[in-house]
Amino acid sequence: MYIFKRVSDLQNYLKQKQFEEKKIGFVPTMGALHLGHLTLLNEASLVNDIIVCSIFINPRQFEDTKDLLNYPNPIESDIEKLENLNCTVLFLPDNNEVYPCDHNMLNLDLGKLDKTMEGLHRPGHFKGVVEVVHRLLDIVNPDNLYMGQKDYQQFAIIKHMLKMIQSNVKIIRVPIVREPDGLAMSSRNIRLSIEGRKKASLISTSLLQAKEDANTLNVAAVKENAINFLNTHNIEIDYFEIVDGNTLQTIESFNQSDYVTACTTVRIDGVRLLDNIIIKEIVD
Ligand code: AMP
């Protein structure tokens, strides 16, 4: 595996590969890699010749400095994990490489997409995410971009961004990788106490129940059941929403959309845990 820290070195390498008409798959991450991330890399290896993984803890998407400082950064073990996979290139830039002095801030209208769910709890977060993914795509120029369904709103926003900038990059949504008890894998899970970790498995229970309830109940009742379930177990809810999978706006009836997702974020032991389930997706 090649490790490049400089944009120019990465681009020199990739230019040659593009000249050879190699397909490039790109997996952007913030490191602290777990099976969720590794599944994105595996998925990328199915159709691409070159797989580029980036590890960059993007300060612009942290509105809380404490969260940024606490973010795990086990770079040696990340490199080892990537070396055991089919990763061709690790891009490991520092802040100055990603945001050089002449870097122009991207000003893209995200419409209502970032004014809901995570956007309400983390103002400015998605602006930072869009900024960094746009910049990384500019650097890597991949054919395919792999993002996890785990961060559903992020996926929908990046998909929207690609459409807005008329990019040829294809975005692939990779299903959520879960622990055996259903908890979505996340770098933040290690911050949970033993008790909190047990409780955390109930998040996916609430989502699975919501999907089942959607067969017989209306949107309001599905949502109410899920919220009651989480409340009964003393789980603090930031939001539990049932939204159109593209617009991320709440729906009032399941007939309103062919693509419906239930998204939630809860707090356990002060750790924010995100999860979601696709309730309906009619692909034509
Ligand atoms: P992060 O390092 O948290 O920025 O995540 C990098 C990528 O991995 C994002 O596209 C995430 O959605 C994805 N990801 C994180 N956790 C999981 C998971 N449990 N299953 C699938 N993808 C994930």
Boltz pocket constraint, residues with backbone or C-beta under 6 A from the ligand:
constraints:
  - pocket:
      binder: B
      contacts: [[A, 28], [A, 29], [A, 30], [A, 31], [A, 35], [A, 36], [A, 37], [A, 39], [A, 40], [A, 146], [A, 147], [A, 148], [A, 149], [A, 150], [A, 151], [A, 174], [A, 175], [A, 176], [A, 177], [A, 178], [A, 184], [A, 185], [A, 186], [A, 187]]
      max_distance: 6.0
